Amino acid sequence: MLSRILPSLILMLACGTLRAQDEPPATEGGGFLQAPTVEPSPVTGEPVEPDINITESGGNVIYEYRVRGMLYMVRVQPQIGPPYYLYDLNGDGIIDAQERSSRNTAVPQWVLFQWN
């Protein structure tokens, strides 16, 4: 019985890898998530890159990401555990807090999956 199943299993696995190679790469407009575009600098015409300020506070490493002086994201890397992110959701340069919370604290967000 095993002698019949093993060749079939090998053939199925080989066909699966061939099928995966035949698929065309994703087109530019059809990706899952698209990065926002930032207008080039009106003065120099060069692309705008984020400024990253790195500080250490109480064992945590804090990365502040700014574009043109406006804070848009904070990444907190604790001493133990995965990093979490705080975002400016409405573009005013202030990290958004949860309004219904009694302490008015920002809600951390963790990355569950990441592809490089």
C-alpha positions in Angstrom: 0.0 0.0 0.0 2.8 2.4 0.9 4.6 1.7 -2.4 1.5 3.0 -4.3 1.0 6.1 -2.1 4.6 7.3 -2.0 5.0 7.9 -5.8 1.6 9.6 -6.0 2.5 11.9 -3.1 5.9 12.8 -4.7 4.2 13.5 -8.0 1.6 15.8 -6.4 4.3 17.7 -4.5 6.3 18.2 -7.7 3.3 19.4 -9.6 2.4 21.9 -6.9 5.9 23.5 -7.1 5.7 23.7 -10.9 2.3 25.4 -10.6 3.6 28.0 -8.2 6.5 28.9 -10.5 4.1 29.5 -13.5 2.2 32.3 -11.8 3.2 35.8 -13.0 4.4 38.3 -10.4 1.9 40.7 -8.9 1.3 43.8 -10.9 2.1 47.2 -9.5 -1.5 48.3 -9.0 -2.8 44.9 -7.7 -0.8 44.5 -4.5 -2.3 43.8 -1.1 -1.1 47.0 0.5 0.4 50.1 -1.1 2.7 52.4 0.6 1.5 56.0 0.7 3.3 58.4 -1.7 4.9 61.5 -0.3 5.2 64.6 -2.6 8.8 65.6 -3.3 10.2 68.6 -1.6 8.9 71.8 -3.3 12.3 73.5 -2.7 14.8 70.9 -3.8 12.6 68.4 -5.7 14.3 65.5 -3.9 12.3 62.7 -2.4 11.3 63.2 1.3 12.6 60.5 3.7 11.5 60.1 7.3 13.5 61.5 10.1 14.0 58.8 12.9 14.8 59.9 16.4 16.0 57.1 18.7 15.8 57.5 22.4 16.1 55.0 25.3 13.7 55.3 28.2 13.4 52.9 31.1 14.9 50.0 29.2 12.7 50.6 26.2 14.1 51.9 22.9 11.7 54.4 21.3 11.9 55.2 17.5 10.0 58.4 16.5 9.3 58.6 12.8 8.6 62.1 11.3 8.2 63.5 7.8 8.6 67.3 7.4 8.6 67.6 11.2 5.2 65.9 11.7 5.2 62.8 13.9 3.4 59.9 12.2 4.5 56.8 14.0 6.3 55.6 17.2 7.9 52.2 17.5 8.6 51.0 21.0 11.0 48.1 21.4 10.8 46.8 25.0 13.6 45.0 26.7 11.6 41.8 26.6 9.0 41.0 24.0 8.1 42.1 20.5 8.0 45.8 19.4 4.7 47.6 19.2 3.6 50.6 17.2 1.6 53.8 18.0 0.2 55.8 15.0 -1.1 59.2 14.2 -4.3 58.2 12.5 -5.7 61.7 11.5 -2.4 63.4 10.4 -2.2 66.1 13.1 1.2 65.1 14.3 -0.1 63.8 17.7 -0.2 60.1 18.6 -3.9 59.3 18.8 -5.3 58.1 22.2 -8.3 56.0 22.9 -11.0 58.6 23.8 -13.2 56.2 25.8 -10.4 55.2 28.1 -10.4 56.7 31.6 -6.6 57.4 31.4 -6.8 58.5 27.7 -4.0 56.1 26.7 -2.8 55.2 23.2 -3.6 51.7 22.0 -0.4 49.7 21.0 -0.4 47.7 17.8 1.7 44.6 17.2 3.0 43.1 13.9 1.6 39.6 13.6 3.2 38.7 10.2 6.0 40.4 8.3 7.5 39.6 4.9 10.8 41.0 3.7 
